[in-house]
Amino acid sequence: MTGALEQLWLQSADWAIHLDDSQLSLLSSYADLLAEYDIANVIGTRSRDNIVLEHLVDSISCFLIEDLARRNSVIDIGTGAGLPGIPLAIVQPNLCVTLLEATEKKLHFLEHALATLELRNLEVLHARAEDVGRRLAYREAFDLATARALAELPVVLEYCGPLVRPGGTILAMKARLPKEELSKGMAVSRQLGITLREVREVEYHTRFPGKDRRLVMFDKVDATPERFPRRVGFAKKRPLGT
């Protein structure tokens, strides 16, 4: 076990997330794929240690949310290189994970990763969140939607809300969360049938100095009104609440 992978294993254990050898092997292989993929820039770093200690550790922190162990289906919106969706599928093999990505170069990497890792609980969906939110097969079909460093909360909620069933959860992963952004998110959530549950600061071992992460959880309490999501681009150009 490499130094970075051992630190991931130790941090996971601190969170009471116990990774076995098979899971660690798959996470290691995934990190290798990210570090070695040279067809396109899909993650912004070639440092394997940085990939493990920043991106994979962040993804594993999702399991601090008790809901995850009780969920069957997850959609990872704007998944990029598969974060946090692929680590979620590795750690919880009975979880059906849909990776939603609109950028073609990232889609090619995701297909390459799925073929290499041979994970059968993953689906790759090449589309915009606004379009998928209006497809009957996906609208209000998921137990949980995740979004990692995707956009400000009003945008994230408009993307995620239509895809999560009533009783489900939206998890926005944030490095920084200004009070104004949280206030805007809470204000617009009511329009989408969503309510804020908790903002949880992720606690790290001292071997991870300076890491500052938050898990922002919203509960879906009512059906999303038919007018949402709006047309492609509106959520970002004209965020709800502005």
C-alpha angles and dihedrals in degrees: 000000000000122000094254093046091049090053090051090050092049093047091049090051089051086058091048090250106133114199120199127213093265093053092047091049092053092046089050092050091049091052089051091052091052093047095046102040105112103166092088140352104259102157110020099240138071094195108114092198091052091049091053098041098041110025104028095041089050091051094049089054088073087078088070083079106088091209092071094071089055098046127097103189134037133180116201106205118210088003094175105183092003102281123180093352101070095047089048090054091048095050096042108034094180090060116099107218126193115198110208115198132157100190112092098210090055091046090058090053092049091053090048091050093048092049092048098044093041093217109170097190094068133091125186117214119191105204147094117272091236092057095044091050089065097048112102092220091061107025110112088347102123134079093210138016121199129196122181118199089329106136143311116308099260089057094043092051094050090050096045104034099072092050099052122080120233105274091034132112139242116209118195114188112211135180093192128017116187115205090241092057092049091049091051091048092051092048096052095040091078091063090057100047091255134125132192114252105175147335107218122192111217112236116216133195116255088256086075103058119185098012110144117185137154134197109212112198127196126181121220104227103165139024115278112254113254093245091070133119097038123215120303111289098015095101091061100032095045108019116199111264096033 
